[in-house]
Amino acid sequence: MRKLFVGLLISLFALTPMLATGPAALAEERSCSGSLGRVTVDNLRVPSGRSCTLNGTTVKGNIVVERGARLNASAFAVNGSIQAEGAAGVAVGSSSIGGSVQIVASSGPARVSGNAVKGDIQFFSNRGGVAVQSNRVDGNLQCKSNAPAPTGGGNVVQGNKEDQCRRL
C-alpha cells in the first residue's frame, strides 16, 4: 500500500508543472474596423466590407485583408506578410514589411509605394489598377493577369522583376 501511495505522489508531482502552466499561448488576432495609431498587435485582420487605416502601428505577425475590405496603411511595421484577396482596395506606403505583400483579385485600386520588403511583392488578377513605386524588395516583384497593367517604377529588386512588372 505504501508503494502505491508513493507512486501516486510522485506522479502527482510530475504532473503539477503541466497543470500549472496550461497550454501554450497563441498569438491573438485583432480585428480592425476604423483606425489604429501607434499600438502593437500580434496579427491583424480587416473584416469583409470594413475599412482599416494604420498609421505608426506595429504588427508582430501578419495582416489579412478579407474580401471587400479596404486597408490604408502608412509608416507602420509588420514582421510577417500582408495578404489581400478580393479586397476593395489596398494602399501601403513608407513602411517596413518583414515578409511578402500579396494582393490577388482586388476590385479596387492597389498601391504599394516607398516600402522596404524582405520577401516578394505579388499582384495577380487585380481589376482596380495597380501602382508599385519606389520599393526596396529583397525577393521578387511579380505581376500577372492584372487589367489594366501595373504602373510605377523606381523599384530596387534583389530577385527578379517578372511578367507585367519586369520594367517597373
PASEBA-1860 file (N, C-alpha, C; in nm, 3 decimals):
! residues 168
1> MRKLFVGL> 0.082/-0.119/0.000/0.000/0.000/0.000/0.087/0.125/0.000 ~ 0.195/0.117/0.081/0.283/0.233/0.089/0.348/0.262/-0.046 ~ 0.386/0.158/-0.122/0.446/0.176/-0.254/0.347/0.242/-0.349 ~ 0.221/0.204/-0.343/0.118/0.264/-0.427/0.101/0.411/-0.395 ~ 0.098/0.444/-0.266/0.085/0.584/-0.224/0.205/0.667/-0.272 ~ 0.325/0.616/-0.258/0.447/0.687/-0.301/0.444/0.704/-0.453 ~ 0.402/0.602/-0.524/0.393/0.610/-0.671/0.294/0.717/-0.716 ~ 0.178/0.724/-0.651/0.079/0.826/-0.684/0.131/0.966/-0.652
9> LISLFALT> 0.199/0.978/-0.541/0.255/1.107/-0.500/0.360/1.155/-0.600 ~ 0.446/1.066/-0.646/0.549/1.101/-0.746/0.481/1.142/-0.877 ~ 0.378/1.070/-0.919/0.305/1.104/-1.042/0.240/1.241/-1.031 ~ 0.183/1.270/-0.915/0.119/1.400/-0.895/0.220/1.514/-0.907 ~ 0.337/1.497/-0.843/0.442/1.599/-0.853/0.492/1.616/-0.996 ~ 0.497/1.508/-1.072/0.543/1.514/-1.211/0.443/1.590/-1.298 ~ 0.313/1.577/-1.269/0.210/1.644/-1.348/0.186/1.789/-1.308 ~ 0.224/1.827/-1.188/0.195/1.960/-1.137/0.245/2.072/-1.229
17> PMLATGPA> 0.368/2.070/-1.282/0.412/2.179/-1.370/0.325/2.192/-1.495 ~ 0.282/2.080/-1.553/0.198/2.086/-1.673/0.061/2.144/-1.641 ~ 0.005/2.109/-1.527/-0.126/2.161/-1.489/-0.119/2.309/-1.458 ~ -0.010/2.354/-1.399/0.004/2.493/-1.360/0.023/2.586/-1.479 ~ 0.093/2.540/-1.583/0.122/2.628/-1.695/0.012/2.627/-1.800 ~ -0.062/2.522/-1.815/-0.167/2.515/-1.914/-0.111/2.506/-2.054 ~ -0.196/2.518/-2.158/-0.149/2.509/-2.296/-0.068/2.634/-2.333 ~ 0.016/2.619/-2.434/0.097/2.731/-2.481/0.007/2.844/-2.532
25> ALAEERSC> 0.048/2.966/-2.507/-0.030/3.081/-2.550/-0.021/3.097/-2.702 ~ -0.132/3.129/-2.765/-0.137/3.151/-2.909/-0.139/3.300/-2.938 ~ -0.083/3.338/-3.052/-0.086/3.479/-3.091/-0.230/3.521/-3.113 ~ -0.264/3.638/-3.065/-0.400/3.687/-3.078/-0.418/3.762/-3.208 ~ -0.539/3.757/-3.260/-0.573/3.829/-3.382/-0.662/3.947/-3.345 ~ -0.626/4.062/-3.396/-0.708/4.181/-3.371/-0.780/4.217/-3.499 ~ -0.907/4.243/-3.486/-0.989/4.286/-3.598/-0.983/4.439/-3.605 ~ -0.964/4.492/-3.726/-0.953/4.637/-3.741/-1.067/4.688/-3.829
33> SGSLGRVT> -1.146/4.777/-3.772/-1.250/4.848/-3.843/-1.244/4.991/-3.791 ~ -1.191/5.081/-3.873/-1.166/5.217/-3.827/-1.019/5.248/-3.843 ~ -0.954/5.293/-3.735/-0.812/5.325/-3.746/-0.736/5.285/-3.620 ~ -0.608/5.256/-3.643/-0.515/5.225/-3.535/-0.394/5.315/-3.550 ~ -0.347/5.369/-3.439/-0.228/5.453/-3.440/-0.108/5.375/-3.391 ~ -0.032/5.437/-3.304/0.093/5.380/-3.253/0.067/5.276/-3.144 ~ 0.019/5.160/-3.185/-0.002/5.047/-3.095/0.067/4.925/-3.155 ~ 0.087/4.822/-3.073/0.146/4.697/-3.119/0.042/4.586/-3.103
41> VDNLRVPS> 0.023/4.508/-3.209/-0.072/4.397/-3.207/0.000/4.272/-3.259 ~ -0.058/4.155/-3.231/0.001/4.030/-3.281/-0.029/4.013/-3.430 ~ -0.149/3.972/-3.464/-0.194/3.957/-3.602/-0.311/4.053/-3.623 ~ -0.331/4.095/-3.747/-0.436/4.192/-3.777/-0.521/4.141/-3.892 ~ -0.653/4.155/-3.877/-0.747/4.115/-3.981/-0.840/4.231/-4.009 ~ -0.859/4.262/-4.139/-0.957/4.362/-4.179/-1.078/4.284/-4.230 ~ -1.189/4.286/-4.156/-1.306/4.204/-4.191/-1.370/4.246/-4.324 ~ -1.436/4.153/-4.385/-1.506/4.175/-4.510/-1.598/4.297/-4.501
49> GRSCTLNG> -1.587/4.385/-4.601/-1.673/4.502/-4.607/-1.631/4.618/-4.518 ~ -1.524/4.604/-4.442/-1.479/4.708/-4.350/-1.355/4.779/-4.404 ~ -1.322/4.892/-4.342/-1.202/4.968/-4.376/-1.115/4.983/-4.254 ~ -0.984/4.980/-4.275/-0.888/4.994/-4.166/-0.777/5.088/-4.211 ~ -0.745/5.186/-4.126/-0.634/5.276/-4.150/-0.529/5.253/-4.042 ~ -0.405/5.230/-4.083/-0.294/5.211/-3.990/-0.197/5.327/-4.008 ~ -0.154/5.385/-3.897/-0.057/5.494/-3.902/0.037/5.479/-3.782 ~ 0.158/5.429/-3.808/0.254/5.409/-3.700/0.233/5.282/-3.621
57> TTVKGNIV> 0.148/5.193/-3.668/0.114/5.068/-3.600/0.226/4.964/-3.620 ~ 0.245/4.878/-3.521/0.338/4.765/-3.534/0.257/4.636/-3.525 ~ 0.275/4.549/-3.624/0.207/4.419/-3.628/0.316/4.312/-3.617 ~ 0.312/4.234/-3.510/0.415/4.133/-3.487/0.399/4.012/-3.579 ~ 0.280/3.988/-3.629/0.253/3.873/-3.716/0.219/3.918/-3.857 ~ 0.100/3.876/-3.904/0.056/3.902/-4.042/-0.066/3.993/-4.045 ~ -0.090/4.051/-4.162/-0.210/4.129/-4.188/-0.288/4.057/-4.298 ~ -0.417/4.032/-4.273/-0.504/3.970/-4.372/-0.618/4.067/-4.402
65> VERGARLN> -0.635/4.100/-4.530/-0.743/4.187/-4.575/-0.844/4.099/-4.646 ~ -0.963/4.089/-4.589/-1.065/3.998/-4.644/-1.137/4.059/-4.765 ~ -1.215/3.975/-4.829/-1.291/4.013/-4.949/-1.377/4.136/-4.921 ~ -1.367/4.235/-5.010/-1.448/4.356/-4.999/-1.400/4.455/-4.894 ~ -1.287/4.428/-4.829/-1.233/4.517/-4.726/-1.131/4.613/-4.786 ~ -1.100/4.720/-4.710/-1.002/4.820/-4.753/-0.897/4.837/-4.645 ~ -0.770/4.848/-4.689/-0.659/4.877/-4.599/-0.585/4.999/-4.651 ~ -0.566/5.098/-4.564/-0.486/5.216/-4.596/-0.382/5.227/-4.485
73> ASAFAVNG> -0.256/5.198/-4.516/-0.154/5.190/-4.413/-0.029/5.267/-4.452 ~ 0.024/5.344/-4.357/0.148/5.417/-4.384/0.232/5.425/-4.257 ~ 0.363/5.433/-4.278/0.459/5.447/-4.167/0.435/5.344/-4.057 ~ 0.416/5.220/-4.095/0.392/5.112/-3.999/0.495/5.003/-4.021 ~ 0.497/4.904/-3.933/0.587/4.790/-3.947/0.508/4.662/-3.926 ~ 0.533/4.565/-4.012/0.472/4.433/-3.995/0.585/4.331/-4.007 ~ 0.597/4.244/-3.907/0.704/4.143/-3.909/0.675/4.033/-4.009 ~ 0.549/4.005/-4.034/0.509/3.900/-4.125/0.472/3.955/-4.262
81> SIQAEGAA> 0.367/3.899/-4.320/0.324/3.933/-4.456/0.191/4.008/-4.456 ~ 0.160/4.066/-4.572/0.030/4.129/-4.596/-0.036/4.049/-4.708 ~ -0.156/3.998/-4.680/-0.228/3.917/-4.778/-0.367/3.975/-4.798 ~ -0.401/4.002/-4.924/-0.534/4.053/-4.957/-0.587/3.974/-5.076 ~ -0.707/3.920/-5.061/-0.771/3.850/-5.173/-0.913/3.903/-5.188 ~ -0.940/3.960/-5.305/-1.073/4.015/-5.331/-1.101/4.143/-5.255 ~ -0.997/4.214/-5.218/-1.014/4.338/-5.140/-1.076/4.448/-5.227 ~ -1.139/4.544/-5.161/-1.195/4.659/-5.230/-1.088/4.765/-5.255
89> GVAVGSSS> -0.975/4.756/-5.185/-0.865/4.848/-5.207/-0.756/4.828/-5.103 ~ -0.631/4.845/-5.147/-0.517/4.831/-5.058/-0.416/4.939/-5.092 ~ -0.375/5.017/-4.992/-0.270/5.118/-5.010/-0.171/5.101/-4.895 ~ -0.046/5.073/-4.930/0.059/5.050/-4.831/0.178/5.137/-4.869 ~ 0.219/5.227/-4.778/0.329/5.316/-4.812/0.422/5.347/-4.698 ~ 0.547/5.373/-4.734/0.651/5.419/-4.640/0.662/5.332/-4.516 ~ 0.669/5.202/-4.537/0.664/5.108/-4.425/0.770/4.999/-4.437 ~ 0.785/4.922/-4.328/0.878/4.810/-4.322/0.799/4.681/-4.312
97> IGGSVQIV> 0.824/4.590/-4.407/0.747/4.466/-4.416/0.845/4.349/-4.410 ~ 0.834/4.267/-4.305/0.927/4.158/-4.284/0.904/4.037/-4.371 ~ 0.786/4.024/-4.428/0.753/3.911/-4.516/0.724/3.960/-4.656 ~ 0.617/3.910/-4.715/0.578/3.944/-4.852/0.449/4.025/-4.854 ~ 0.421/4.086/-4.969/0.294/4.154/-4.994/0.230/4.081/-5.111 ~ 0.109/4.028/-5.089/0.039/3.956/-5.194/-0.102/4.011/-5.206 ~ -0.132/4.068/-5.323/-0.264/4.124/-5.348/-0.321/4.052/-5.471 ~ -0.432/3.982/-5.451/-0.491/3.896/-5.552/-0.638/3.932/-5.572
105> ASSGPARV> -0.678/3.947/-5.697/-0.819/3.966/-5.735/-0.885/4.083/-5.665 ~ -0.811/4.192/-5.646/-0.869/4.312/-5.585/-0.958/4.382/-5.687 ~ -1.073/4.429/-5.641/-1.164/4.500/-5.731/-1.137/4.651/-5.732 ~ -1.067/4.699/-5.631/-1.035/4.841/-5.621/-0.887/4.865/-5.641 ~ -0.844/4.989/-5.627/-0.704/5.021/-5.650/-0.611/4.956/-5.548 ~ -0.494/4.917/-5.597/-0.389/4.860/-5.511/-0.263/4.943/-5.534 ~ -0.209/4.999/-5.424/-0.089/5.083/-5.434/0.010/5.041/-5.327 ~ 0.132/5.012/-5.369/0.240/4.977/-5.277/0.359/5.066/-5.315
113> SGNAVKGD> 0.394/5.160/-5.225/0.499/5.255/-5.261/0.586/5.295/-5.142 ~ 0.716/5.305/-5.169/0.810/5.353/-5.069/0.834/5.261/-4.952 ~ 0.824/5.130/-4.974/0.838/5.032/-4.866/0.969/4.956/-4.874 ~ 1.013/4.902/-4.761/1.122/4.806/-4.755/1.058/4.670/-4.730 ~ 1.070/4.579/-4.826/1.001/4.449/-4.820/1.105/4.337/-4.822 ~ 1.107/4.256/-4.717/1.204/4.146/-4.707/1.172/4.030/-4.801 ~ 1.046/4.008/-4.830/1.004/3.898/-4.918/0.973/3.949/-5.058 ~ 0.865/3.897/-5.116/0.821/3.932/-5.251/0.708/4.034/-5.247
121> IQFFSNRG> 0.688/4.102/-5.360/0.565/4.178/-5.384/0.499/4.110/-5.503 ~ 0.371/4.071/-5.484/0.299/3.997/-5.588/0.161/4.058/-5.610 ~ 0.131/4.086/-5.737/-0.001/4.134/-5.778/-0.053/4.038/-5.884 ~ -0.163/3.970/-5.856/-0.220/3.875/-5.951/-0.369/3.901/-5.971 ~ -0.411/3.914/-6.097/-0.554/3.920/-6.136/-0.632/4.033/-6.070 ~ -0.571/4.149/-6.053/-0.640/4.265/-5.997/-0.708/4.344/-6.107 ~ -0.823/4.406/-6.075/-0.903/4.478/-6.176/-0.920/4.626/-6.146 ~ -0.871/4.674/-6.034/-0.893/4.815/-5.998/-0.776/4.906/-6.023
129> GVAVQSNR> -0.670/4.855/-6.084/-0.549/4.933/-6.108/-0.445/4.904/-6.003 ~ -0.321/4.888/-6.047/-0.209/4.857/-5.959/-0.099/4.960/-5.980 ~ -0.048/5.016/-5.871/0.066/5.106/-5.876/0.172/5.054/-5.781 ~ 0.294/5.038/-5.831/0.405/4.990/-5.748/0.525/5.080/-5.776 ~ 0.563/5.157/-5.674/0.658/5.266/-5.693/0.761/5.272/-5.580 ~ 0.889/5.282/-5.617/0.999/5.313/-5.523/1.007/5.223/-5.400 ~ 0.992/5.093/-5.420/1.007/4.997/-5.311/1.145/4.933/-5.316 ~ 1.197/4.891/-5.201/1.318/4.809/-5.192/1.271/4.668/-5.158
137> VDGNLQCK> 1.295/4.574/-5.250/1.241/4.439/-5.238/1.355/4.339/-5.235 ~ 1.366/4.262/-5.126/1.471/4.161/-5.117/1.439/4.038/-5.202 ~ 1.313/4.012/-5.226/1.270/3.897/-5.306/1.240/3.938/-5.449 ~ 1.128/3.891/-5.502/1.087/3.917/-5.639/0.972/4.017/-5.646 ~ 0.958/4.082/-5.761/0.844/4.167/-5.792/0.770/4.097/-5.905 ~ 0.651/4.046/-5.875/0.578/3.961/-5.969/0.438/4.017/-5.995 ~ 0.406/4.034/-6.122/0.274/4.086/-6.161/0.224/4.004/-6.278 ~ 0.101/3.955/-6.266/0.045/3.871/-6.374/-0.106/3.886/-6.380
145> SNAPAPTG> -0.158/3.898/-6.501/-0.303/3.899/-6.529/-0.376/4.015/-6.464 ~ -0.311/4.130/-6.446/-0.377/4.249/-6.393/-0.429/4.333/-6.510 ~ -0.550/4.386/-6.498/-0.607/4.471/-6.603/-0.672/4.592/-6.536 ~ -0.618/4.709/-6.564/-0.507/4.740/-6.654/-0.373/4.694/-6.597 ~ -0.270/4.698/-6.683/-0.136/4.659/-6.641/-0.085/4.754/-6.532 ~ -0.002/4.704/-6.442/0.052/4.787/-6.334/0.134/4.905/-6.387 ~ 0.136/5.012/-6.308/0.217/5.130/-6.339/0.315/5.153/-6.224 ~ 0.413/5.238/-6.248/0.509/5.272/-6.144/0.650/5.267/-6.195
153> GGNVVQGN> 0.744/5.249/-6.103/0.886/5.243/-6.138/0.970/5.274/-6.017 ~ 1.102/5.274/-6.039/1.194/5.307/-5.932/1.205/5.203/-5.824 ~ 1.164/5.080/-5.851/1.172/4.973/-5.753/1.310/4.907/-5.761 ~ 1.375/4.888/-5.647/1.503/4.819/-5.640/1.475/4.678/-5.592 ~ 1.499/4.581/-5.679/1.459/4.443/-5.653/1.582/4.352/-5.656 ~ 1.606/4.281/-5.546/1.720/4.189/-5.538/1.696/4.062/-5.618 ~ 1.571/4.018/-5.626/1.538/3.899/-5.702/1.508/3.936/-5.847 ~ 1.395/3.890/-5.898/1.356/3.915/-6.037/1.235/4.006/-6.045
161> KEDQCRRL> 1.231/4.086/-6.152/1.110/4.159/-6.189/1.046/4.075/-6.299 ~ 0.923/4.032/-6.276/0.864/3.933/-6.366/0.733/3.981/-6.429 ~ 0.708/3.927/-6.550/0.585/3.947/-6.626/0.551/4.095/-6.638 ~ 0.433/4.138/-6.596/0.389/4.276/-6.612/0.476/4.377/-6.534 ~ 0.553/4.331/-6.440/0.637/4.420/-6.359/0.783/4.423/-6.402 ~ 0.817/4.360/-6.511/0.958/4.349/-6.547/1.024/4.483/-6.578 ~ 0.947/4.586/-6.612/1.005/4.718/-6.641/0.983/4.819/-6.528 ~ 0.928/4.776/-6.419/0.898/4.868/-6.310/1.008/4.866/-6.204
END
